[in-house]
Amino acid sequence: MVLKKEYLDELFLLMRSFLIGERLLKEGKPKVLMIFLSLSPRKRNENFALSYYSSASGPIRFIKS
């Protein structure tokens, strides 16, 4: 399977933000979703991020600003 560079870049950002998010969750810092959303290059990843963090760490409360 061959992936275009743009997809590889997006995948890298996705993986990087998950690693940052996991570390912050362990430290008890609540701004994980904001970090992911700021790193996410595409709108369609936002729902995936929300469901990932919700299922990985239990329910998360966040305020839309």
NORKA-V738135 format. One record per pair of residues at least 12 apart in sequence whose ideal C-beta (glycine too) atoms are under 8 Angstrom apart, sorted by sequence separation. I is the first residue (numbers start at 1). J is the second residue. If there is no record, write none. Layout:
i: {I:I}
j: {J:J}
This chain:
i: {20:21:37:36:21:20:21:20:33:33:36:17:18:17:20:33:32:17:16:17:13:14:13:33:13:25:32:34:33:30:10:14:25:30:9:10:17:21:25:30:18:22:10}
j: {32:33:49:49:35:35:36:36:49:50:53:35:36:36:39:53:53:39:39:40:39:40:40:60:41:53:60:62:62:60:41:45:56:61:41:42:49:53:57:62:52:56:45}
